[in-house]
Amino acid sequence: MIREIGMIIQLSLLELLAFAGPVLLIGLLLGYMERLSNNYLRQSFGKKAILLTAWIGVPVHETGHLLMCWMFRHRIRKVKLLDLKASDATLGYVQHSYSRTSLYQSMGNFFIGIGPILSGNVVLIGSMYILLPELFSSFSGQLAVFTGSTLSGSSFMASVATFLTGLLASLADPANLVNINFWIYILLSIGVSSHIALSRADLKGATRGLPVIFIVLIVANTLAFVIYADPRNVAGEILRYNIYLLGFSILSIIFSGLNLLLSYFAWSLRKRM
């Protein structure tokens, strides 16, 4: 029995890392690119340069927190989706509280923390569907192939490379250059991606929900062991979740990278002048 308990705890810990690790890593990557971009913009045009994208990016970011607060029944104390006149660097915030005796609300801290990644990706994909239906159709097809081939055992890195190059090729289609909707989408996506990253407070808040998620995984794996089900089914669903997470997050990573390149280009020109 002790051996089985140890196996369940070990499996649950691995599943926790597989579930939370990738999305937190994506948040850290986006945060790193955002800090670099903001630094280049401040050096080039001053502190107010950040406001060029804040008017759309910050509300999307804070809406992600707000929707998750509602979903997990947290009490909303104060909301500011955008404050361009803030005395400090806080352009928006969602203040909330929860019952520490509620496992559901405690678990919600994780999803509230990563909310901006979810809301940002929804806006990127939803605006593509509205503004560029042909590009959305291509993206959906490439995503289906990506998730299907990865789950069937093909090389993961090869699948990622194929998916990424296919998406970049679709975005770089010369026909897009004369499409006004394409440029609207680019500006919108840069604005959203410039503020999609998770702050330190977001990451700290997300980690508060991890202990409860760990408990849920232990219970699920224990039940699977009791009824003689294969606990690897849980791991399989987590793998599927991560594949879709990566697929949807590719857009935010691409446009965050584009924003970084443009910021660096502006900084380089300003430095030479």
N, C-alpha and C positions, 0 to 999 in steps of 0.2 A: 504493500500500500504506500509506503514512504517513497518508493521508487516511482510509482505512478504520479504521486503528488508533485514530486520534483520535475517529472517530465511535463506535467500540465503547466507548472509555473514557468519553466524554461520556454515552452512553446508560446505561452501567453506573452512573455516578455519579448520574444522575437516578433510576434505579431504586432505588438504595440510599437516596436521600432519600425516595422514595415508600414504600419498605418500612419503614424505621426511623423516619422523621419523625413520622407520625401517632401511633404507639403511644407514643413518647417525649413528644409534646405532650399526649396524654391523661394520661400519668403526671404531667407537670408541672401540668396543670390540677387533677387530683385532689389533688396535693400542696399546691397553693395553698389549696384549699378546706379540706383537713385542717388545715393550720397555722392558718387563721383560726378554725375550729371549736374546736380545742384551746386557742387563746388565749382565746376567749370563755368556755370551760368553766373554765379555770384561774382567770380573774378572777372567775368567779361562784361556784365551789364549791371551789377549791383544786386542787393538783396531782393529787390522787388521783381527781379526777372522770374522768380519762382511762381509769381502770381499769374503768369501767362498761361500756365497749364492748371493752376490750382482751382480755377473757377469750375472746371468740370471734373478733374481728378479727385479732389478732396471730397465732394459730395458722394461720389461713387464709393470711395473708400469708407466713409462713415456710414453710408447706407448698408454696407455689408455687415458692419458691427450691429447696426440697429435691427436689421431683419433677423439676425441670429439671436439677439436679445429677446425679441418677440417670440421666436420659435421655441426658445428654451425657458420662457416665462420669467425672465429677469425683470425686475422693476426698473423702469426707465426714470432716472432722476433728472437728467438735463441733457439736451441734445443741441448741438451746433454743427450743422452740416457744412457750413462755410462761414468763416469770419476773417475777412480780408483786412480788418482793422485791429486784429489781435496785437496786444503789446508784446507778446512773446512769439515764438515760432509755431505755436499751436494754431493751425488754421481751421481745425474742426475737432470735435470730440463727441463721445457718447458716454455719459456717466450712468452707471447702472449698479444695482445691488441684487443679491440673491440670498436664498436661505441655504446656509451651509449644511443643514440637515437633509436637504433634498439632493438625492443622487443625480436626478435628472438635471436640475439646475447647475449642480457642480460640474457635471460632465459638459454642460453647455459652454463653460468657459473656454474649452478648446476650440469649439466651432465659432464662438464669438471672436476669439483672437485671430482666427484665420479667415474671418468673414470677408475682408477686402479682396483676398485672392479669388474667392468665389464670386462676389459681386462684380469685380473687375472683368473676370473671364466671361461672365454672363453678358455684360455690356459689349465686350469685344465681339463675341460670337453673334449676339442678337442684332447689333448694328450692321454686321456683315450680311446677315440674313435679309435685313431691310434695304440696305443701300447697294449691296453687291450680291444678288441672288446666285449669279453664275459662279462667283468665287466661293460662295457658301456651299454650293453643290459640290464643287471640286474638293473643298476642304472636308466635307462630310464623307465623300468617297475615299479620300486618302486616310481619314481617321479610321474608317471601317476596316480598310486593308491593314493599317498599322496595328490596331487592336487584335484583329483576327490572326495575323501572321505571328505576332508576338506570343499570343496565348497558345498557338499550335506548336511552339518550340523553336521557331526560327531565331537566328542570332538577334539579340536585343539591340545592340549597337547598330547593326546593319539596318534594322527596321526603323530605328530612330533617324538615322542618316537619310534613308529613302523618304521617310515622311517629311523631314525638314526640307530637303532639297526640292521635293515636289511642291510644298507649300510656298517656298521662296520663288520657284519658277512661276507659279500662278500669280503671285503678287507682282512679279517683274514683267508680266505680259505687257508688251508695248501698247496693246489696245487700251490698257488702263490709263495711259497718259492723257487721253482725250476724253476721259470719263470724269465729269465733275464730282460724281458720287464717290469715286475712288479717292480723290483728294480730300473730300470731307471725311471719309473714313480714316484716312491716314492721320489727319489732324486730331480727330476724335480719339483714335487709338493711342497716339502719342500722349495726349492729355490724360487719358485714363491710366496708361502704363507708367506715367511719370509719378503717380501717387498710389500705385497698387501695392507697394512693398509694405511689409509688416514692420512696425516700429518696435523698439525695445519693450514698450509697455504692452504691445500686442502679443509679442512672444512670451512675455512674462505671464500675461493673462491666460494664454493658451496652455501653458504648462500646468496651470492649476487644475485643468480638467483631465490630465493624463492619469492620475491615480484611479479615478473612477472608471475610466475606459479600461484600465488594466484589470480592475475588478470584474467588469463586464466580460472581458475576454476569458478570465479564469472560470467564471460561471458557465460561459458558453462551451468551453473546452471540457469542463467537468461533466456537463450534461451530455456532450457528445461521447465521452468515455463511458458514462453510465448506460446509455442506450446503444452502445456498441456502434456508434456512427463514426465516420472517418473525420477526425479533427482537422485534417488537411483541407476540408471543404471551406473552413473559415479562412485559412491561409490563401486559398484560391480566390475567394471573393476579395480579399485585401489586395491581392495581386491585380485583379481586374480593376479595382478602384484606382490603384496607382497608375495603371496604364492609361486610363481615361483622364486622370489628373494631369499626367504629363502631356497627353495629347492636347487637352484644352489649354494648358499653361504655355504651350509652345508660342502661342500668339503674344501673350504678355511678355515673354522673354525676348521675342523678336523685336517688338516695338520699344521695349525698355533699352535694348541694345541700340536701336536706331536713334532713340533720344540721346543716348550716351555719345554716339558718334557725332551727331549734330552739335551737341554741346561742346565736345572736344574740338570740332572743326571751328566753331565760333571763337573758342578760347585761343586756338592757334592763330587765327587771323588777327585777333585783338592784340596778341602778344607781339606780332610782327609789325604792327602799326606804330 
